[in-house]
Amino acid sequence: MGDPLNAREDAAEALGMVARAAGTYLDALPHLPVRDATHAHLIKDLDGPLPAAGDGTIAAIADLLRIGTRAATHSSGPRFFHLVVGGATPAAQAADWVTSLLDQAGGLWVASPLAAHAETVVLRWLKELFGLPASHGGVLTPSATFANLTGLACARHWWAQRHGVDVTADGLVGLPRMPVFSSGYVHPSSRKALQLLGLGRDVVRELTRDDAGRLDVEALDRELASSGPAVLIGNAGEVNGGDFDPLDEMADLAERHGAWLHVDGAFGLFAAVSPRTAGLVRGVERADSVAADGHKWLNVPYESGVAFVRDRSLLGRAFGGWNAPYLPEPDDEFVNYNNLGPESSRRARAFPIWATLRAYGRDGHRAMVERHQDLALRLGRRIEEAPDLELLAPITVFIVCFRYRPPGVPEESLDDLNRRLGDELLEDGRVYVGTTVYRGKVALRPAIVNWRTTDEDVDLLASVVREIGARLLTAEA
C-alpha cells in the first residue's frame, strides 16, 4: 500500500471497524473466561517478516481485531483478580478513543491548550476527591512507578538542598547516602524509583515490628532523631494483605524531625473517597508528596498515574530548566507539564480521567469503592464458611489474602499445593488470580477492583478455587 497518505480515506472505516467490534466484545466480556487457552495459538499470527509494501489499513486492523478479541487476556472483564488491575469505565474507555483520535502533544501549552487545561482541571478534581490541599502541585504520569519517581525526585532535591547542593544541576557527587525509612510494606515501585534516581534500590531501611511488615513507629522515631534530613515512605495499601501504614503517626514524626514524608497510595489513596475507609489514609493531607494510580481503582485505561507535591515549586526545580531555546519558559498561567515530571512527549492522558470523573462524580466513585469492599467482605465470608479455605489477613479494602487448606494436609505441604493451585487457576482461565507469600505462607491474593465485578464473580472465584484444589488432591491420591 505504500505511503499512508494514500490510505487517508480508510481512516473512518478503520475506526468504524473497531467500533462495530467493540459492541460485540463488550457484550460478551462479562461471560468470557479471562484467558481462553483455545485461542492462545492466535498470538503467533502476529509474527512474520516486516511487510515491504504493506497489506493496507483495513487488512491490518481486521487482523488485529481477529487476534486481539480472542487471544488477549480479558483483563478489563470482571474476573481478572490478578495484580491490581481496574477495567475502563464506559466514559473512560470512550474518552481514551477520543485521546487517540485527537492525538494531542500533551506536554506543552503551545502544542495543546486543550490537553494542558484538561490536566489542570483533573488535578484539581483529584485533590478534591482525595481531600488533599488545593495548594499542592501535581502532574499526571504513566504509572504509580513514575508517580513515585516524581515524588521521590522532589524529595531528593529537597534533601540535597539541606546539604547545600542543587542536585538537578550538579548531581549526587559528594553527597552522603540519603536516609530512607519505611515499613515492610514498601513496594518494588518505590525501590525502582530510588534505583532510577541514583539513590540505590536497597537504600530503604525497613523498620518492622512483626513478620507481616507493620511499621515499628518507636524505632522510626529513634532513627530519625540521629539520621539528619531523611525521607519516609508511607504505604497506603500493601499489596499482599491490603494493610495500611499509620500515615498520621508518620506525618507527626516527619514534622517533629524535619523529614520528608512520601506516600505511595497507588491504589489505597482511593480509600479517601468513602467515609467507611477514609480513616485508613488519615494524615495523607500532611504528606510532602503523594503517588497514586488511575488505572487501578479509578478504572481508567493504562497508562495513568498521578503525583502530588506539597511544595509545588519543587516539581519545576526537579524536572524543568532545560535551557532549550525552542521550548517555552515555565509559566504559572500557561502550564507546561513536561517541566513538572519525567516525561517530555506525553499523550493527553487527562481526557479519560476527566470523562470518568465528569460522568460518575464523587458519589459514583464512592459507591464503587464501597461496593468493592462489600464484595471483598463477601468473599471473606465464603472463605471462612468453607472447611478447606483459610483467610490469612484481615480485609481492609479490596484485597483478600487466603489459601487452600484442606483437612488432613500437613502444613509443610501447603505451600507447594497452593503454588500448583495458582498455576492451575491461571491455566484454567475462568477466574484469574496469582499467588504471593504472606507471613511466610504461599497464598492467593485476589484484588477486587474492576467496576464490572459482581457477587456472582466473587462466588465463582471461591468455587473454582475449591474445585481445582480438590482435583489436585485427587490426582495426588
Secondary structure as the mmCIF struct_conf table of DSSP 4:
data_model
#
loop_
_struct_conf.conf_type_id
_struct_conf.id
_struct_conf.beg_label_comp_id
_struct_conf.beg_label_asym_id
_struct_conf.beg_label_seq_id
_struct_conf.end_label_comp_id
_struct_conf.end_label_asym_id
_struct_conf.end_label_seq_id
BEND BEND1 ASP A 3 ASP A 3
HELX_RH_3T_P HELX_RH_3T_P1 PRO A 4 ASP A 10
HELX_RH_AL_P HELX_RH_AL_P1 ALA A 11 ALA A 28
HELX_RH_3T_P HELX_RH_3T_P2 LEU A 29 HIS A 31
BEND BEND2 LEU A 32 LEU A 32
BEND BEND3 VAL A 34 ARG A 35
HELX_RH_3T_P HELX_RH_3T_P3 ALA A 37 LEU A 46
BEND BEND4 GLY A 48 GLY A 48
HELX_LH_PP_P HELX_LH_PP_P1 PRO A 49 PRO A 51
BEND BEND5 ALA A 52 ALA A 53
HELX_RH_AL_P HELX_RH_AL_P2 THR A 57 ALA A 71
BEND BEND6 ALA A 72 ALA A 72
TURN_TY1_P TURN_TY1_P1 SER A 75 SER A 76
BEND BEND7 GLY A 77 GLY A 77
TURN_TY1_P TURN_TY1_P2 PRO A 78 ARG A 79
STRN STRN1 PHE A 80 PHE A 80
BEND BEND8 HIS A 82 VAL A 84
HELX_RH_AL_P HELX_RH_AL_P3 PRO A 90 LEU A 102
TURN_TY1_P TURN_TY1_P3 GLY A 106 GLY A 107
TURN_TY1_P TURN_TY1_P4 TRP A 109 ALA A 111
HELX_RH_AL_P HELX_RH_AL_P4 PRO A 113 PHE A 130
TURN_TY1_P TURN_TY1_P5 GLY A 131 GLY A 131
TURN_TY1_P TURN_TY1_P6 ALA A 134 SER A 135
STRN STRN2 GLY A 137 THR A 141
BEND BEND9 PRO A 142 SER A 143
HELX_RH_AL_P HELX_RH_AL_P5 ALA A 144 ARG A 162
TURN_TY1_P TURN_TY1_P7 HIS A 163 GLY A 164
HELX_RH_AL_P HELX_RH_AL_P6 VAL A 167 ASP A 170
BEND BEND10 LEU A 172 LEU A 172
TURN_TY1_P TURN_TY1_P8 VAL A 173 GLY A 174
HELX_LH_PP_P HELX_LH_PP_P2 ARG A 177 PRO A 179
STRN STRN3 VAL A 180 SER A 182
TURN_TY1_P TURN_TY1_P9 GLY A 184 TYR A 185
HELX_RH_AL_P HELX_RH_AL_P7 PRO A 188 LEU A 196
TURN_TY1_P TURN_TY1_P10 LEU A 197 GLY A 198
BEND BEND11 LEU A 199 LEU A 199
HELX_RH_3T_P HELX_RH_3T_P4 ARG A 201 VAL A 203
STRN STRN4 VAL A 204 GLU A 206
STRN STRN5 THR A 208 THR A 208
BEND BEND12 ARG A 209 ASP A 210
TURN_TY1_P TURN_TY1_P11 ASP A 211 ALA A 212
STRN STRN6 LEU A 215 LEU A 215
HELX_RH_AL_P HELX_RH_AL_P8 VAL A 217 SER A 227
BEND BEND13 PRO A 229 PRO A 229
STRN STRN7 VAL A 231 ASN A 235
BEND BEND14 ALA A 236 GLY A 237
TURN_TY1_P TURN_TY1_P12 VAL A 239 GLY A 241
HELX_RH_AL_P HELX_RH_AL_P9 LEU A 247 HIS A 257
TURN_TY1_P TURN_TY1_P13 GLY A 258 GLY A 258
STRN STRN8 TRP A 260 ASP A 264
TURN_TY1_P TURN_TY1_P14 ALA A 266 PHE A 267
HELX_RH_3T_P HELX_RH_3T_P5 GLY A 268 VAL A 273
BEND BEND15 SER A 274 SER A 274
TURN_TY1_P TURN_TY1_P15 PRO A 275 THR A 277
HELX_RH_3T_P HELX_RH_3T_P6 ALA A 278 VAL A 281
TURN_TY1_P TURN_TY1_P16 ARG A 282 GLY A 283
HELX_RH_3T_P HELX_RH_3T_P7 VAL A 284 ARG A 286
BEND BEND16 ASP A 288 ASP A 288
STRN STRN9 SER A 289 ASP A 293
TURN_TY1_P TURN_TY1_P17 GLY A 294 LEU A 298
BEND BEND17 TYR A 302 GLU A 303
STRN STRN10 GLY A 305 VAL A 309
BEND BEND18 ARG A 310 ASP A 311
TURN_TY1_P TURN_TY1_P18 ARG A 312 ARG A 312
HELX_RH_AL_P HELX_RH_AL_P10 SER A 313 PHE A 319
TURN_TY1_P TURN_TY1_P19 PRO A 325 TYR A 326
BEND BEND19 LEU A 327 LEU A 327
HELX_LH_PP_P HELX_LH_PP_P3 PRO A 328 PRO A 330
BEND BEND20 ASP A 332 PHE A 334
HELX_RH_3T_P HELX_RH_3T_P8 TYR A 337 ASN A 339
BEND BEND21 LEU A 340 PRO A 342
BEND BEND22 SER A 344 SER A 345
TURN_TY1_P TURN_TY1_P20 ARG A 349 ARG A 349
HELX_RH_AL_P HELX_RH_AL_P11 ALA A 350 GLU A 385
TURN_TY1_P TURN_TY1_P21 PRO A 387 ASP A 388
STRN STRN11 LEU A 389 LEU A 391
BEND BEND23 ALA A 393 ALA A 393
BEND BEND24 VAL A 397 PHE A 398
STRN STRN12 ILE A 399 ILE A 399
STRN STRN13 PHE A 402 TYR A 404
TURN_TY1_P TURN_TY1_P22 PRO A 407 GLY A 408
HELX_RH_AL_P HELX_RH_AL_P12 GLU A 411 ASP A 428
BEND BEND25 ARG A 430 VAL A 431
STRN STRN14 TYR A 432 TYR A 432
STRN STRN15 THR A 435 TYR A 438
TURN_TY1_P TURN_TY1_P23 ARG A 439 GLY A 440
STRN STRN16 LYS A 441 LEU A 444
STRN STRN17 ALA A 447 ALA A 447
TURN_TY1_P TURN_TY1_P24 TRP A 451 ARG A 452
HELX_RH_AL_P HELX_RH_AL_P13 ASP A 455 GLU A 476
#
